[in-house]
Amino acid sequence: MVMSNPPEKDRDRKMFVGIVWNCAAEFKFLLAALLLLCSLATVFQFLSSRFSVFPSDIRHCLSGTPADLSGNITTLSVVPDPPPVQLLQQPKQKQDQLLENGVIKRAFNPYGSAAYNFILMSAYRGGVNTFAVMGLSSKPLHDFGKPSYQCQWIPDEDPNSTVTTVGQKILTDWGYGRVYTVVVVNCTFPTPTVTKGKGGKLLIHATTNGGGDSSFNTTDTILALNETAEEFANFTSQFSSQPKYDYLYCGSSLYGNLSPQRVREWLAYHVKLLGSKSHFVIHDAGGVHDGVMEVLKPWMEKGFVTLQDIREQERFDGYYHNQFLIVNDCLHRYRFAAKWMLFFDVDEFIFMPKKSTIQLVFDSFSDFTQFTIEQMPMSNKLCLLQDARTAYRKWGFEKLVYKDVKKGIRRDRKYAVQPRNVFATGVHMSQNTIGKTTHKTEGRIKYFHYHGTISDRREPCQKFVNSTQVTVDRIPYVLDTTMRDIAGIVKRFELKMIGTRLQRTRQ
């Protein structure tokens, strides 16, 4: 049996076919237009760039507000063209040459610069006729060339009365530099550089003397210091007065994911040790994250700490985050503000015998410009078995109680100086001083070194020992509770000075 279509459906089908048939011309035109646009878009991709017609031109043509089929205005979103690339004017390249004798002379075309001639960090007045300028310079330039520096002073009161002198360069990092090495330029003029206290400008003329490229002798003129009359007056006042601080700590560059708890312990301990007339200059090379900042803040508010952001120096590849540059800047910046200046790290703890005091020890070295401090290396992972359950509540120097006693090893020393007699400095000692240096300090002052604990945020106790002597990894250790015995005093001091603000400090 064959079913026929219902009359209503048959009528609808005939109506649809009729509409399509009546509008066939319009559909043919629309399909032809779409085919043409697709063909043009394909052809444009193969056109040479010398033609002036681009696909972007088509987009510009379509960026108007055409009406859609319903008569409404439609806005097209068009992505703007990127700016044209501008090529820098390049010098004419040298070409290889065939000489008359048959030799081919090859050409070399330099671009850019291997390293900067000089990177200025700071400059400070050191007297009525002397200045110190701190900066970085290309290490190969100094290793293989003979760069020189000339100092020029231009007084504000009479710019025509300039005076010049040869700058004495001091390379302080003992050859440890990388791409850059640290340079301290001492400018000592034959006559006073200020008349009637009106200030002036210090220029440094840094000359490569053929270093790097022997065909060129480039001189860069650097405005090292623009001294105002007020700044000169402030210097004169500080120069002629007693130092503001008895002891000033110049810290090396802090970097990495430092432990806030270890910084907390170190700072509380040394504020107590050095006393009310002490100050600590901390240099942030990326290590002062939020946790460390919370530890520093109370002491900054009390006036004990100055924090300097030196992260910009990370641009320039120098030894150990340019720490030689940083300590020299600190030396000259605070040279007349402190009687004694100390240089050591935040995992090192200065110690004097119980019957002595910081003042007595330093006064005993008053005839010396510099004295060095003996190291007591401590294990950074050995702790007492009795502390196993409570170690997480104890401070680092309280629970790390095993001292490395291996013999025949040269241990690094740290040092202190009377800064007025120092022209430049290093990390472990200064070689540019006026006056005597002594290394015979045993029994009077030393420092406990907890190597690696400041940069490791985990619990330091990794092995618990129930013995007064132990050998681990072929290193002999003996029990030394010197620092452990004074931990309680330091904790009470912190509580008295800044309250409970840091009680929840994490590793």
KOLTI-53655 format. One record per residue (C-alpha): residue number from 1; z, x, y. Coordinates in Angstrom, 3 decimals, always signed. Layout:
residues N
NODE  nr       zz       xx       yy
NODE NUM        Z        X        Y
...
//
This chain:
residues 507
NODE  nr       zz       xx       yy
NODE   1   +0.000   +0.000   +0.000
NODE   2   -1.011   +1.502   +3.363
NODE   3   +1.344   +1.082   +6.292
NODE   4   -0.307   +0.498   +9.678
NODE   5   +1.129   +1.831  +12.961
NODE   6   +3.232   -0.620  +14.923
NODE   7   +1.381   -2.021  +17.898
NODE   8   +3.893   -0.478  +20.415
NODE   9   +3.576   +3.095  +19.109
NODE  10   -0.194   +2.860  +18.913
NODE  11   -0.307   +1.711  +22.477
NODE  12   +1.914   +4.635  +23.678
NODE  13   -0.239   +7.231  +21.866
NODE  14   -3.418   +5.891  +23.457
NODE  15   -1.770   +5.978  +26.903
NODE  16   -0.716   +9.701  +26.472
NODE  17   -4.211  +10.731  +25.351
NODE  18   -5.668   +8.904  +28.289
NODE  19   -3.461  +10.658  +30.795
NODE  20   -4.271  +14.085  +29.329
NODE  21   -7.987  +13.351  +29.313
NODE  22   -7.920  +12.150  +32.922
NODE  23   -6.027  +15.285  +34.093
NODE  24   -8.055  +17.781  +32.075
NODE  25   -9.580  +19.371  +35.191
NODE  26   -6.193  +20.152  +36.726
NODE  27   -4.902  +21.728  +33.461
NODE  28   -8.058  +23.811  +33.158
NODE  29   -7.553  +25.153  +36.706
NODE  30   -3.859  +26.025  +36.062
NODE  31   -4.668  +27.876  +32.835
NODE  32   -7.469  +29.824  +34.521
NODE  33   -5.155  +30.866  +37.392
NODE  34   -2.473  +32.120  +34.966
NODE  35   -5.080  +34.088  +33.009
NODE  36   -6.347  +35.723  +36.212
NODE  37   -2.843  +36.787  +37.351
NODE  38   -2.040  +38.289  +33.958
NODE  39   -5.321  +40.202  +33.983
NODE  40   -4.657  +41.602  +37.493
NODE  41   -1.126  +42.688  +36.540
NODE  42   -2.513  +44.566  +33.538
NODE  43   -5.268  +46.297  +35.557
NODE  44   -2.843  +47.395  +38.332
NODE  45   -0.823  +49.447  +35.866
NODE  46   -3.836  +51.691  +35.268
NODE  47   -4.885  +52.110  +38.897
NODE  48   -4.547  +55.610  +40.397
NODE  49   -1.829  +56.155  +42.992
NODE  50   -4.499  +56.942  +45.595
NODE  51   -5.332  +53.256  +45.893
NODE  52   -3.407  +51.357  +48.531
NODE  53   -2.778  +48.277  +46.353
NODE  54   +0.412  +48.292  +44.253
NODE  55   +2.245  +45.683  +42.241
NODE  56   +4.874  +45.766  +44.974
NODE  57   +2.221  +44.493  +47.395
NODE  58   +1.774  +41.438  +45.217
NODE  59   +5.531  +40.864  +45.374
NODE  60   +5.397  +41.037  +49.155
NODE  61   +2.672  +38.406  +49.123
NODE  62   +4.817  +36.168  +46.971
NODE  63   +7.949  +36.674  +49.086
NODE  64   +7.264  +33.622  +51.232
NODE  65   +8.633  +30.137  +50.579
NODE  66   +5.921  +28.251  +48.624
NODE  67   +6.385  +24.628  +47.702
NODE  68   +6.838  +23.646  +44.068
NODE  69   +4.950  +20.787  +42.412
NODE  70   +7.528  +18.285  +43.618
NODE  71   +7.034  +19.304  +47.259
NODE  72  +10.434  +21.085  +47.597
NODE  73  +10.637  +24.509  +49.266
NODE  74  +11.446  +27.280  +46.764
NODE  75  +12.814  +30.712  +47.785
NODE  76  +11.738  +33.663  +45.609
NODE  77  +14.215  +36.518  +45.056
NODE  78  +12.377  +39.821  +45.512
NODE  79  +13.840  +43.255  +44.694
NODE  80  +13.168  +45.636  +47.643
NODE  81  +11.192  +48.802  +47.041
NODE  82  +13.177  +52.057  +46.763
NODE  83  +12.876  +54.375  +49.765
NODE  84  +10.049  +56.892  +49.528
NODE  85  +10.960  +60.323  +48.163
NODE  86  +10.797  +62.963  +50.876
NODE  87  +10.044  +66.465  +49.638
NODE  88  +11.783  +69.291  +51.467
NODE  89   +9.564  +71.821  +53.172
NODE  90   +9.366  +74.694  +50.699
NODE  91   +8.598  +78.290  +51.643
NODE  92   +5.253  +79.605  +50.515
NODE  93   +5.528  +80.972  +47.016
NODE  94   +4.705  +84.582  +46.338
NODE  95   +2.041  +85.131  +43.721
NODE  96   +1.510  +87.880  +41.182
NODE  97   -0.802  +90.621  +42.500
NODE  98   -3.214  +92.987  +40.797
NODE  99   -2.887  +96.363  +42.512
NODE 100   -5.692  +98.860  +42.954
NODE 101   -4.255 +101.124  +40.283
NODE 102   -4.458  +98.321  +37.746
NODE 103   -0.763  +97.469  +37.802
NODE 104   +0.232  +93.803  +37.915
NODE 105   +2.967  +93.331  +40.501
NODE 106   +5.069  +90.343  +39.458
NODE 107   +6.495  +87.936  +42.031
NODE 108  +10.047  +86.567  +42.276
NODE 109  +10.817  +83.410  +44.272
NODE 110  +14.530  +82.710  +44.901
NODE 111  +15.866  +79.184  +45.466
NODE 112  +19.320  +78.060  +46.550
NODE 113  +22.361  +80.325  +46.510
NODE 114  +24.381  +81.748  +43.620
NODE 115  +27.716  +81.454  +45.484
NODE 116  +28.991  +81.131  +49.023
NODE 117  +29.537  +84.214  +51.137
NODE 118  +32.960  +82.992  +52.292
NODE 119  +35.000  +79.810  +51.849
NODE 120  +37.707  +79.518  +54.489
NODE 121  +41.021  +77.945  +53.540
NODE 122  +43.358  +78.965  +56.363
NODE 123  +44.263  +81.497  +59.034
NODE 124  +47.662  +82.247  +60.552
NODE 125  +48.982  +84.431  +63.320
NODE 126  +51.228  +87.208  +62.086
NODE 127  +52.247  +88.771  +65.407
NODE 128  +51.120  +89.246  +68.991
NODE 129  +48.032  +91.137  +67.819
NODE 130  +47.579  +90.370  +64.119
NODE 131  +46.247  +87.526  +61.944
NODE 132  +45.705  +86.806  +58.261
NODE 133  +42.699  +84.819  +56.999
NODE 134  +42.682  +83.330  +53.477
NODE 135  +39.496  +82.446  +51.638
NODE 136  +37.258  +82.716  +48.602
NODE 137  +34.125  +84.786  +48.260
NODE 138  +31.491  +85.409  +45.609
NODE 139  +32.986  +87.720  +42.997
NODE 140  +29.660  +89.459  +42.140
NODE 141  +29.208  +90.065  +45.855
NODE 142  +32.400  +92.134  +45.886
NODE 143  +31.922  +93.678  +42.442
NODE 144  +28.400  +94.934  +43.053
NODE 145  +27.997  +94.903  +46.839
NODE 146  +29.876  +96.101  +49.878
NODE 147  +30.591  +93.018  +52.003
NODE 148  +32.482  +93.627  +55.227
NODE 149  +34.357  +91.604  +57.829
NODE 150  +34.690  +91.944  +61.562
NODE 151  +37.327  +90.078  +63.558
NODE 152  +36.742  +88.842  +67.096
NODE 153  +39.295  +87.292  +69.448
NODE 154  +38.077  +85.148  +72.347
NODE 155  +40.872  +84.247  +74.798
NODE 156  +40.645  +80.771  +76.332
NODE 157  +41.600  +82.004  +79.782
NODE 158  +38.692  +84.457  +79.926
NODE 159  +36.019  +84.010  +77.204
NODE 160  +34.219  +87.123  +78.419
NODE 161  +37.208  +89.349  +77.641
NODE 162  +36.695  +89.410  +73.898
NODE 163  +38.159  +92.060  +71.642
NODE 164  +36.912  +93.047  +68.175
NODE 165  +38.286  +94.995  +65.247
NODE 166  +37.367  +95.747  +61.653
NODE 167  +38.830  +93.224  +59.222
NODE 168  +40.725  +94.813  +56.364
NODE 169  +39.945  +92.868  +53.181
NODE 170  +42.546  +92.583  +50.429
NODE 171  +41.418  +91.413  +46.974
NODE 172  +44.618  +89.948  +45.557
NODE 173  +43.651  +88.625  +42.123
NODE 174  +43.265  +92.042  +40.461
NODE 175  +39.760  +91.248  +39.237
NODE 176  +40.730  +87.967  +37.570
NODE 177  +38.310  +85.953  +39.692
NODE 178  +35.521  +83.941  +38.103
NODE 179  +32.551  +82.803  +40.203
NODE 180  +34.822  +83.307  +43.209
NODE 181  +37.484  +85.870  +44.015
NODE 182  +40.318  +85.590  +46.535
NODE 183  +40.007  +87.516  +49.781
NODE 184  +42.724  +87.984  +52.409
NODE 185  +41.311  +89.430  +55.624
NODE 186  +43.833  +91.165  +57.853
NODE 187  +42.838  +91.272  +61.518
NODE 188  +44.982  +93.676  +63.508
NODE 189  +43.741  +94.221  +67.062
NODE 190  +44.581  +97.312  +69.153
NODE 191  +46.028  +95.173  +71.954
NODE 192  +47.847  +91.811  +72.201
NODE 193  +45.452  +88.911  +71.706
NODE 194  +47.114  +86.441  +74.075
NODE 195  +47.504  +86.760  +77.825
NODE 196  +49.864  +84.338  +79.550
NODE 197  +50.115  +82.357  +76.314
NODE 198  +46.974  +80.255  +76.666
NODE 199  +45.657  +80.628  +73.143
NODE 200  +42.144  +81.411  +72.024
NODE 201  +39.724  +81.547  +69.098
NODE 202  +39.596  +83.902  +66.137
NODE 203  +36.113  +84.489  +64.705
NODE 204  +35.328  +86.217  +61.431
NODE 205  +31.886  +87.775  +61.021
NODE 206  +31.325  +88.016  +57.252
NODE 207  +28.443  +90.346  +56.358
NODE 208  +26.964  +90.643  +52.868
NODE 209  +25.609  +94.186  +53.419
NODE 210  +22.862  +93.634  +50.891
NODE 211  +25.167  +92.218  +48.245
NODE 212  +23.410  +89.682  +46.020
NODE 213  +19.957  +90.202  +47.513
NODE 214  +19.424  +93.761  +48.716
NODE 215  +16.497  +92.695  +50.907
NODE 216  +18.761  +90.719  +53.197
NODE 217  +21.825  +91.547  +55.247
NODE 218  +23.266  +88.155  +56.102
NODE 219  +26.141  +87.621  +58.526
NODE 220  +28.038  +84.328  +58.712
NODE 221  +30.210  +83.687  +61.774
NODE 222  +33.296  +81.625  +60.961
NODE 223  +35.721  +79.980  +63.361
NODE 224  +38.886  +80.907  +61.478
NODE 225  +41.495  +79.789  +64.029
NODE 226  +41.390  +77.761  +67.227
NODE 227  +44.834  +78.346  +68.678
NODE 228  +46.192  +76.174  +71.479
NODE 229  +48.792  +77.230  +74.013
NODE 230  +51.329  +74.946  +72.327
NODE 231  +50.669  +76.483  +68.913
NODE 232  +51.164  +79.972  +70.309
NODE 233  +54.437  +78.890  +71.925
NODE 234  +55.629  +77.447  +68.604
NODE 235  +54.749  +80.690  +66.841
NODE 236  +56.606  +82.759  +69.434
NODE 237  +59.689  +80.583  +69.050
NODE 238  +59.654  +80.836  +65.251
NODE 239  +58.880  +84.561  +65.304
NODE 240  +61.895  +85.342  +67.507
NODE 241  +64.346  +82.969  +65.763
NODE 242  +66.363  +83.193  +62.574
NODE 243  +64.503  +81.744  +59.566
NODE 244  +65.002  +78.028  +58.981
NODE 245  +65.411  +78.512  +55.222
NODE 246  +67.303  +81.074  +53.207
NODE 247  +65.066  +80.529  +50.173
NODE 248  +61.576  +79.052  +50.015
NODE 249  +59.737  +78.420  +46.768
NODE 250  +55.942  +78.851  +46.769
NODE 251  +54.572  +77.050  +43.736
NODE 252  +51.287  +77.822  +42.020
NODE 253  +48.634  +75.157  +41.465
NODE 254  +49.886  +72.193  +39.393
NODE 255  +47.259  +70.630  +37.154
NODE 256  +46.946  +68.612  +33.953
NODE 257  +49.018  +65.766  +32.536
NODE 258  +52.447  +67.141  +33.487
NODE 259  +55.706  +65.820  +32.078
NODE 260  +57.660  +63.928  +34.782
NODE 261  +60.932  +64.549  +32.927
NODE 262  +60.451  +68.320  +32.824
NODE 263  +59.598  +68.358  +36.561
NODE 264  +62.695  +66.256  +37.236
NODE 265  +64.950  +68.711  +35.416
NODE 266  +63.417  +71.764  +37.054
NODE 267  +63.743  +70.377  +40.562
NODE 268  +67.327  +69.144  +40.228
NODE 269  +68.352  +72.483  +38.719
NODE 270  +66.808  +74.630  +41.449
NODE 271  +67.889  +72.494  +44.399
NODE 272  +71.432  +72.947  +43.102
NODE 273  +70.915  +76.672  +42.500
NODE 274  +69.279  +77.571  +45.833
NODE 275  +71.393  +75.301  +47.990
NODE 276  +71.030  +73.226  +51.141
NODE 277  +68.992  +75.841  +53.029
NODE 278  +66.198  +75.931  +50.465
NODE 279  +62.766  +74.379  +50.406
NODE 280  +60.079  +73.854  +47.751
NODE 281  +56.336  +73.826  +48.484
NODE 282  +54.476  +72.078  +45.664
NODE 283  +50.686  +72.369  +45.388
NODE 284  +48.848  +69.511  +43.666
NODE 285  +45.649  +70.632  +41.939
NODE 286  +45.468  +67.397  +39.943
NODE 287  +48.822  +67.489  +38.149
NODE 288  +50.826  +65.239  +40.460
NODE 289  +50.055  +61.892  +38.877
NODE 290  +52.093  +58.735  +39.569
NODE 291  +54.910  +59.683  +37.196
NODE 292  +55.380  +63.128  +38.754
NODE 293  +55.138  +61.639  +42.244
NODE 294  +58.072  +59.327  +41.472
NODE 295  +60.136  +62.417  +40.612
NODE 296  +59.164  +64.320  +43.764
NODE 297  +59.592  +61.417  +46.180
NODE 298  +63.437  +61.365  +46.390
NODE 299  +63.540  +65.090  +47.121
NODE 300  +60.739  +64.790  +49.663
NODE 301  +62.753  +62.117  +51.458
NODE 302  +65.767  +64.450  +51.437
NODE 303  +63.677  +67.193  +53.072
NODE 304  +63.716  +69.604  +50.131
NODE 305  +60.068  +69.269  +49.051
NODE 306  +56.697  +69.533  +50.790
NODE 307  +53.731  +68.366  +48.722
NODE 308  +50.252  +69.679  +49.506
NODE 309  +47.065  +68.209  +48.026
NODE 310  +44.783  +71.144  +47.154
NODE 311  +42.435  +69.314  +44.768
NODE 312  +39.448  +70.153  +46.960
NODE 313  +39.598  +73.775  +45.796
NODE 314  +38.588  +72.593  +42.304
NODE 315  +35.006  +72.599  +43.619
NODE 316  +35.064  +76.394  +43.606
NODE 317  +35.362  +78.119  +40.247
NODE 318  +38.203  +80.591  +40.675
NODE 319  +40.863  +81.965  +38.360
NODE 320  +43.531  +79.500  +37.194
NODE 321  +42.782  +76.804  +39.790
NODE 322  +42.664  +79.473  +42.531
NODE 323  +46.396  +80.099  +42.305
NODE 324  +46.093  +83.516  +44.000
NODE 325  +44.553  +81.791  +47.012
NODE 326  +47.287  +79.150  +47.071
NODE 327  +50.243  +81.530  +46.936
NODE 328  +48.750  +83.662  +49.714
NODE 329  +48.285  +80.616  +51.898
NODE 330  +51.921  +79.666  +51.240
NODE 331  +53.083  +83.196  +52.040
NODE 332  +51.460  +83.284  +55.471
NODE 333  +52.033  +79.621  +56.315
NODE 334  +55.815  +79.983  +55.890
NODE 335  +56.115  +83.711  +56.480
NODE 336  +58.548  +83.385  +59.389
NODE 337  +60.307  +80.247  +58.155
NODE 338  +62.209  +81.829  +55.255
NODE 339  +64.427  +84.837  +54.699
NODE 340  +63.428  +85.097  +51.033
NODE 341  +60.380  +83.677  +49.267
NODE 342  +60.278  +83.114  +45.497
NODE 343  +57.226  +82.977  +43.227
NODE 344  +57.570  +81.521  +39.725
NODE 345  +56.453  +78.455  +37.724
NODE 346  +57.843  +75.003  +36.986
NODE 347  +58.589  +75.863  +33.355
NODE 348  +60.790  +78.794  +34.423
NODE 349  +64.473  +78.564  +35.391
NODE 350  +66.144  +81.237  +37.541
NODE 351  +69.659  +82.172  +36.409
NODE 352  +72.513  +84.367  +37.637
NODE 353  +75.695  +85.274  +35.710
NODE 354  +78.551  +82.808  +36.120
NODE 355  +80.685  +85.139  +38.217
NODE 356  +77.854  +85.637  +40.706
NODE 357  +76.116  +83.449  +43.306
NODE 358  +72.592  +83.239  +44.642
NODE 359  +73.685  +84.665  +47.977
NODE 360  +75.520  +87.627  +46.459
NODE 361  +72.539  +88.535  +44.280
NODE 362  +69.945  +88.315  +47.029
NODE 363  +72.179  +90.147  +49.507
NODE 364  +72.438  +92.991  +46.990
NODE 365  +68.658  +93.405  +47.264
NODE 366  +68.527  +93.253  +51.073
NODE 367  +67.321  +96.862  +51.294
NODE 368  +64.235  +95.969  +49.268
NODE 369  +61.180  +94.044  +50.392
NODE 370  +60.572  +92.903  +46.811
NODE 371  +62.402  +92.663  +43.519
NODE 372  +61.132  +91.419  +40.170
NODE 373  +62.962  +89.153  +37.714
NODE 374  +63.311  +89.676  +33.967
NODE 375  +62.047  +87.004  +31.562
NODE 376  +64.062  +85.325  +28.796
NODE 377  +61.432  +83.587  +26.586
NODE 378  +62.735  +80.434  +24.888
NODE 379  +61.284  +78.493  +21.980
NODE 380  +59.502  +75.322  +23.067
NODE 381  +60.124  +73.482  +19.778
NODE 382  +63.350  +74.693  +18.067
NODE 383  +66.505  +72.609  +18.559
NODE 384  +69.940  +72.317  +16.986
NODE 385  +70.293  +70.104  +13.924
NODE 386  +73.304  +68.406  +15.503
NODE 387  +71.006  +67.064  +18.258
NODE 388  +68.543  +65.397  +15.875
NODE 389  +69.691  +61.850  +16.584
NODE 390  +70.279  +62.232  +20.310
NODE 391  +67.599  +64.767  +21.288
NODE 392  +65.478  +62.169  +23.101
NODE 393  +68.374  +61.587  +25.545
NODE 394  +68.972  +65.259  +26.336
NODE 395  +67.211  +67.331  +28.978
NODE 396  +64.727  +69.979  +27.927
NODE 397  +66.730  +73.070  +28.875
NODE 398  +69.778  +71.408  +27.324
NODE 399  +68.319  +71.149  +23.794
NODE 400  +65.860  +74.087  +23.622
NODE 401  +68.450  +76.759  +22.817
NODE 402  +66.671  +79.422  +20.759
NODE 403  +65.646  +82.652  +22.506
NODE 404  +62.724  +84.834  +21.405
NODE 405  +64.106  +88.343  +20.731
NODE 406  +60.994  +90.027  +19.384
NODE 407  +60.948  +93.654  +20.522
NODE 408  +58.112  +95.859  +21.711
NODE 409  +56.448  +93.174  +23.843
NODE 410  +55.749  +93.522  +27.537
NODE 411  +57.076  +90.361  +29.175
NODE 412  +55.713  +89.002  +32.434
NODE 413  +58.101  +89.170  +35.366
NODE 414  +58.339  +86.951  +38.449
NODE 415  +59.559  +88.027  +41.843
NODE 416  +61.009  +87.393  +45.274
NODE 417  +60.086  +88.991  +48.615
NODE 418  +61.205  +89.183  +52.204
NODE 419  +57.943  +87.696  +53.534
NODE 420  +57.876  +89.334  +56.965
NODE 421  +57.108  +92.621  +55.240
NODE 422  +54.301  +91.313  +52.993
NODE 423  +50.592  +91.272  +53.892
NODE 424  +49.267  +89.665  +50.713
NODE 425  +50.711  +88.640  +47.393
NODE 426  +49.969  +87.896  +43.745
NODE 427  +51.366  +85.765  +40.932
NODE 428  +53.654  +88.300  +39.216
NODE 429  +54.284  +90.652  +42.148
NODE 430  +52.869  +91.888  +45.446
NODE 431  +51.104  +95.195  +45.898
NODE 432  +50.740  +94.876  +49.669
NODE 433  +54.150  +95.329  +51.203
NODE 434  +56.061  +97.441  +53.674
NODE 435  +59.301  +98.698  +52.151
NODE 436  +60.677  +99.294  +48.681
NODE 437  +60.284  +97.360  +45.436
NODE 438  +62.791  +97.432  +42.586
NODE 439  +62.456  +96.326  +38.972
NODE 440  +66.030  +97.246  +38.018
NODE 441  +67.496  +93.774  +38.136
NODE 442  +68.820  +93.380  +34.578
NODE 443  +72.264  +91.824  +34.464
NODE 444  +72.002  +90.404  +37.973
NODE 445  +69.179  +87.869  +37.753
NODE 446  +66.755  +86.606  +35.084
NODE 447  +64.687  +83.556  +34.270
NODE 448  +64.460  +81.380  +31.165
NODE 449  +60.860  +80.563  +30.280
NODE 450  +60.095  +77.340  +28.362
NODE 451  +56.393  +78.007  +27.943
NODE 452  +54.168  +74.963  +27.441
NODE 453  +56.883  +72.335  +27.844
NODE 454  +55.743  +71.231  +31.316
NODE 455  +52.200  +70.398  +30.183
NODE 456  +53.169  +68.607  +26.958
NODE 457  +54.463  +65.065  +27.388
NODE 458  +55.776  +64.652  +23.846
NODE 459  +59.339  +65.259  +22.685
NODE 460  +59.737  +69.071  +22.646
NODE 461  +62.099  +69.239  +19.635
NODE 462  +59.729  +69.660  +16.691
NODE 463  +62.047  +71.505  +14.307
NODE 464  +65.813  +71.285  +13.963
NODE 465  +67.793  +74.345  +12.877
NODE 466  +71.397  +74.759  +11.745
NODE 467  +71.730  +78.507  +12.234
NODE 468  +72.426  +81.081  +14.914
NODE 469  +69.391  +83.117  +13.838
NODE 470  +66.004  +82.031  +12.550
NODE 471  +62.485  +83.455  +12.166
NODE 472  +59.538  +81.139  +12.740
NODE 473  +55.906  +82.294  +12.580
NODE 474  +57.178  +85.894  +12.311
NODE 475  +59.068  +85.578  +15.611
NODE 476  +62.852  +86.097  +15.449
NODE 477  +65.050  +83.734  +17.484
NODE 478  +68.765  +83.732  +18.246
NODE 479  +70.915  +80.889  +19.540
NODE 480  +71.468  +81.050  +23.328
NODE 481  +73.386  +78.153  +24.916
NODE 482  +73.502  +79.616  +28.427
NODE 483  +71.428  +76.841  +29.991
NODE 484  +72.812  +74.139  +27.713
NODE 485  +76.324  +74.816  +29.022
NODE 486  +75.419  +73.959  +32.627
NODE 487  +73.266  +70.883  +31.960
NODE 488  +76.121  +68.488  +32.691
NODE 489  +76.750  +70.053  +36.101
NODE 490  +73.085  +69.668  +37.058
NODE 491  +72.996  +66.030  +35.944
NODE 492  +76.045  +65.186  +38.042
NODE 493  +74.499  +66.992  +41.018
NODE 494  +71.300  +64.931  +40.765
NODE 495  +73.325  +61.720  +40.566
NODE 496  +75.274  +62.709  +43.662
NODE 497  +72.183  +63.650  +45.666
NODE 498  +69.686  +60.882  +44.848
NODE 499  +71.590  +58.338  +42.780
NODE 500  +70.166  +56.674  +39.666
NODE 501  +66.531  +56.488  +40.851
NODE 502  +65.250  +58.790  +38.132
NODE 503  +67.391  +57.658  +35.193
NODE 504  +64.421  +55.978  +33.456
NODE 505  +62.044  +58.924  +33.847
NODE 506  +59.787  +59.393  +30.811
NODE 507  +58.572  +62.568  +29.122
//
